[in-house]
Amino acid sequence: MRHLFVALFGLLLGAAAAGVLLYYNPVTDTSAAVPGRADRLLRYSLPDQVLEFSLGEVAELLGQSAGDDPLWEDTINRTAVLGLVLNDDVDQPAAIASRLMAASADTDLLLHGVVVSDYWLVTIPGEGSLFVRAESNVWPFLKRTLVPVWYFDRPWQGPAEYRPTVGPGPDNTARVLGLSGVFGDQDGSAVERYNVTALDPVNRSAAVVGELYLHLPGLQVAAQD
């Protein structure tokens, strides 16, 4: 019996050590660098500028159920879809975006953190459309903000800033593909930054102010000409 207790204690100690290693692993805190000057800066506010929100029936976002009209098809039932109004750098409405988010196969708590595949279709009236493909590491947000406040009733210490972009472009950037208009032949990169300004576990609500920094070298050259 004594050996059994020693074995169980060893297993529990090992599990606790593994949990601490995962929680404090600096490798999984990867994020984008502080964004520099952008060729185009677009801002959004959640929930104020949300046009539409749909959640897959087997997905869960901040503990929220999928609701009465979930995304039920097998290919999208683990995703979340947002329709957003985006403001320009002087906070005037400038663009419409649809955004699809889904759990990524690259999620690895030892190496990469919790990775979300993030796809944006951005249309700027009178200018054209852009497609943004991003990989976002949401583990720092989960670890420092959501889990302590949402699930362990810790006091909210916000606001909190995050730069989740970690790929698939070089140097932790997203890839941007110009689709039409003045962006038709412009490829570039992007970085997202957001501030969580409120988190209310009682009412299951959050408030976020986000920024999408678009870097389009070809567009910058054309502007200089």
C-alpha positions as CSV (number, residue, x, y, z in Angstrom):
1,M,0.0,0.0,0.0
2,R,2.8,2.4,0.9
3,H,4.3,1.9,-2.6
4,L,0.9,2.6,-4.2
5,F,0.7,6.0,-2.3
6,V,4.2,6.8,-3.4
7,A,3.4,6.0,-7.0
8,L,0.2,8.1,-6.9
9,F,2.0,11.0,-5.2
10,G,4.7,10.8,-7.9
11,L,2.1,10.9,-10.7
12,L,0.3,13.9,-9.1
13,L,3.6,15.7,-8.6
14,G,4.6,15.0,-12.2
15,A,1.2,16.2,-13.5
16,A,1.4,19.4,-11.4
17,A,4.9,20.0,-12.7
18,A,3.8,19.5,-16.3
19,G,0.9,21.9,-15.7
20,V,3.2,24.6,-14.4
21,L,5.6,24.0,-17.3
22,L,2.8,24.4,-19.8
23,Y,1.4,27.5,-18.0
24,Y,4.7,29.3,-17.7
25,N,6.3,28.1,-20.9
26,P,7.7,31.2,-22.6
27,V,7.7,29.6,-26.0
28,T,3.9,29.6,-26.1
29,D,3.7,33.4,-25.4
30,T,4.8,34.2,-29.0
31,S,3.2,37.4,-30.4
32,A,3.8,40.0,-33.0
33,A,6.2,42.9,-32.6
34,V,4.8,46.3,-31.8
35,P,3.3,47.5,-35.0
36,G,5.1,50.3,-36.8
37,R,3.7,52.8,-39.3
38,A,1.1,51.2,-41.5
39,D,0.1,51.9,-45.1
40,R,-3.5,51.5,-44.0
41,L,-4.8,51.3,-40.4
42,L,-8.3,49.9,-39.7
43,R,-9.9,49.9,-36.3
44,Y,-12.9,48.1,-34.8
45,S,-14.8,48.0,-31.5
46,L,-16.5,44.9,-30.1
47,P,-19.4,44.6,-29.6
48,D,-20.3,48.1,-30.9
49,Q,-19.3,47.6,-34.5
50,V,-20.5,44.0,-34.9
51,L,-23.0,43.6,-37.8
52,E,-23.5,39.9,-37.4
53,F,-22.2,37.1,-35.3
54,S,-22.6,33.3,-35.8
55,L,-21.0,30.5,-33.8
56,G,-20.6,26.8,-34.7
57,E,-22.8,24.5,-32.8
58,V,-19.9,22.6,-31.3
59,A,-17.7,25.7,-30.8
60,E,-17.5,27.7,-27.7
61,L,-16.4,31.3,-27.4
62,L,-15.9,32.9,-24.0
63,G,-18.4,30.3,-22.6
64,Q,-21.1,31.4,-25.0
65,S,-23.6,28.9,-26.4
66,A,-24.1,28.6,-30.2
67,G,-27.6,30.1,-29.8
68,D,-30.8,29.4,-31.8
69,D,-29.2,29.6,-35.2
70,P,-25.8,27.9,-35.1
71,L,-23.5,27.0,-37.9
72,W,-24.3,23.3,-38.1
73,E,-22.6,22.1,-41.2
74,D,-19.6,19.7,-40.5
75,T,-17.1,22.0,-42.3
76,I,-18.0,25.1,-40.3
77,N,-19.5,23.9,-37.0
78,R,-16.3,24.6,-35.1
79,T,-15.9,28.1,-36.4
80,A,-17.0,31.6,-35.5
81,V,-18.1,34.2,-38.1
82,L,-18.1,38.0,-37.6
83,G,-19.4,40.8,-39.7
84,L,-17.7,44.1,-38.8
85,V,-17.6,47.8,-39.6
86,L,-14.0,49.1,-39.7
87,N,-13.0,52.7,-39.0
88,D,-10.0,54.5,-40.6
89,D,-7.2,56.1,-38.6
90,V,-9.4,59.1,-37.8
91,D,-12.2,56.8,-36.5
92,Q,-14.6,57.3,-39.4
93,P,-16.4,54.3,-40.9
94,A,-14.3,53.2,-43.9
95,A,-14.7,49.5,-44.6
96,I,-16.8,46.3,-44.1
97,A,-15.2,43.0,-43.1
98,S,-16.3,39.5,-42.8
99,R,-14.1,37.4,-40.5
100,L,-14.0,33.6,-40.0
101,M,-12.1,32.1,-37.1
102,A,-11.4,28.4,-36.5
103,A,-9.1,26.3,-34.3
104,S,-5.8,25.5,-36.0
105,A,-4.1,22.2,-36.3
106,D,-0.9,24.1,-35.3
107,T,-2.1,24.4,-31.7
108,D,0.6,22.9,-29.4
109,L,0.9,24.0,-25.8
110,L,4.6,23.0,-25.8
111,L,5.6,24.8,-28.9
112,H,3.1,27.2,-30.4
113,G,0.3,28.0,-27.9
114,V,-3.4,28.0,-28.8
115,V,-3.5,28.9,-32.5
116,V,-6.6,30.2,-34.3
117,S,-6.8,30.4,-38.1
118,D,-8.2,33.8,-38.9
119,Y,-9.5,34.8,-42.4
120,W,-10.6,38.4,-43.2
121,L,-12.3,39.7,-46.3
122,V,-12.1,43.5,-46.2
123,T,-13.9,45.8,-48.6
124,I,-13.2,49.5,-48.7
125,P,-15.9,51.2,-50.8
126,G,-14.4,53.2,-53.7
127,E,-11.0,51.5,-53.4
128,G,-11.3,47.7,-53.5
129,S,-11.1,44.5,-51.5
130,L,-8.3,42.6,-49.6
131,F,-8.0,39.1,-48.2
132,V,-6.1,38.7,-45.0
133,R,-4.9,35.3,-43.8
134,A,-3.6,35.2,-40.2
135,E,-2.6,32.7,-37.6
136,S,-3.3,34.1,-34.1
137,N,-1.9,32.8,-30.8
138,V,-4.7,33.4,-28.3
139,W,-2.9,31.5,-25.4
140,P,-1.6,34.7,-23.8
141,F,-5.1,36.1,-23.7
142,L,-6.5,32.8,-22.3
143,K,-3.8,32.5,-19.7
144,R,-3.6,36.0,-18.4
145,T,-7.1,37.3,-18.8
146,L,-9.9,34.8,-19.7
147,V,-9.1,31.8,-17.5
148,P,-8.3,33.7,-14.3
149,V,-11.3,36.0,-14.5
150,W,-13.9,33.8,-16.3
151,Y,-13.2,30.5,-14.5
152,F,-11.4,31.3,-11.3
153,D,-13.2,34.5,-10.3
154,R,-10.1,36.6,-10.1
155,P,-10.6,40.4,-10.2
156,W,-10.4,42.0,-13.6
157,Q,-7.0,43.8,-14.0
158,G,-7.7,45.4,-17.4
159,P,-7.4,46.9,-19.8
160,A,-5.0,44.4,-21.4
161,E,-3.2,44.6,-24.7
162,Y,-2.4,41.7,-27.0
163,R,-0.7,41.3,-30.4
164,P,-1.9,37.7,-31.4
165,T,-0.6,37.5,-35.0
166,V,2.1,34.8,-35.3
167,G,1.9,33.9,-39.0
168,P,1.7,32.5,-41.6
169,G,4.0,35.3,-43.0
170,P,7.6,36.0,-41.8
171,D,8.3,37.7,-38.5
172,N,4.9,36.9,-37.0
173,T,2.9,38.7,-39.7
174,A,-0.3,37.8,-41.5
175,R,-0.4,37.6,-45.3
176,V,-2.4,40.1,-47.3
177,L,-3.7,39.5,-50.9
178,G,-5.2,42.3,-52.9
179,L,-8.3,41.2,-54.7
180,S,-9.8,44.2,-56.6
181,G,-9.6,47.9,-57.2
182,V,-6.4,49.7,-56.2
183,F,-5.5,46.6,-54.2
184,G,-5.8,44.3,-57.2
185,D,-2.1,43.7,-57.6
186,Q,-0.9,44.5,-54.1
187,D,0.4,41.8,-51.8
188,G,1.7,42.5,-48.3
189,S,1.5,41.8,-44.6
190,A,-0.6,42.7,-41.6
191,V,-0.5,42.6,-37.8
192,E,-3.5,42.8,-35.4
193,R,-3.4,44.5,-32.1
194,Y,-6.3,44.6,-29.6
195,N,-7.1,45.9,-26.1
196,V,-9.5,44.0,-23.9
197,T,-11.2,46.9,-22.1
198,A,-13.9,45.0,-20.2
199,L,-14.6,41.4,-19.2
200,D,-17.8,40.5,-17.3
201,P,-18.1,36.8,-16.5
202,V,-21.5,37.3,-14.8
203,N,-23.1,38.7,-18.0
204,R,-20.9,36.7,-20.3
205,S,-19.7,39.8,-22.1
206,A,-16.5,41.4,-23.2
207,A,-15.4,44.7,-24.9
208,V,-12.5,44.9,-27.2
209,V,-10.9,47.7,-29.3
210,G,-8.8,46.3,-32.1
211,E,-6.5,47.6,-34.8
212,L,-5.4,45.9,-38.1
213,Y,-2.2,47.3,-39.5
214,L,-1.9,46.7,-43.2
215,H,1.5,46.9,-44.9
216,L,1.3,47.2,-48.7
217,P,4.7,48.2,-50.2
218,G,3.4,48.4,-53.8
219,L,0.6,50.7,-52.8
220,Q,3.0,52.9,-50.9
221,V,5.3,53.2,-54.0
222,A,2.3,54.1,-56.1
223,A,1.2,56.8,-53.7
224,Q,4.7,58.4,-53.8
225,D,4.7,58.5,-57.6
